[in-house]
Amino acid sequence: MDDLTGIEVLVISSADRKPVKGSLVLILGEDAMGGPTEENGKISFLALAPGLYKISVSPPASDQTIWRDVTVEKGKTLLVQIAVEPEKE
C-alpha cells in the first residue's frame, strides 16, 4: 500500500465557510476508520487501499449526518470539502 493513497476531509460551516472542529468523520470501504476533525477542520486518512469509499460527517452538537461517495486512486490523496449547517443555538 502507498502511504500517499488516502483521503483528507475538510469540514466547513455553510454559513461562514470557517473550519468546524470536532466533527466526527468516518470512512467506510476497503478500510474503515474514523475520528474527529482538528482545530483546522481537517482529518486525514492515509495508507488506504485504492477503491470506493463512503464518507460520513456528523458535526458537533447536531443531529445531521452528511454522506459522500468518493473514489481513491493509488498514490493520490483526495481532498474532500464538506459544508455543514451551523450549530443550532
C-alpha positions, 0 to 999 in steps of 0.5 A: 500500500502507498502511504500517499493513497488516502483521503483528507476531509475538510469540514466547513460551516455553510454559513461562514465557510470557517473550519468546524472542529470536532466533527466526527468523520468516518470512512467506510470501504476497503478500510474503515476508520474514523475520528474527529476533525482538528482545530483546522477542520481537517482529518486525514486518512492515509495508507488506504487501499485504492477503491470506493469509499463512503464518507460520513460527517456528523458535526458537533452538537447536531443531529445531521449526518452528511454522506459522500461517495468518493473514489481513491486512486493509488498514490493520490490523496483526495481532498474532500470539502464538506459544508455543514449547517451551523450549530443550532443555538 
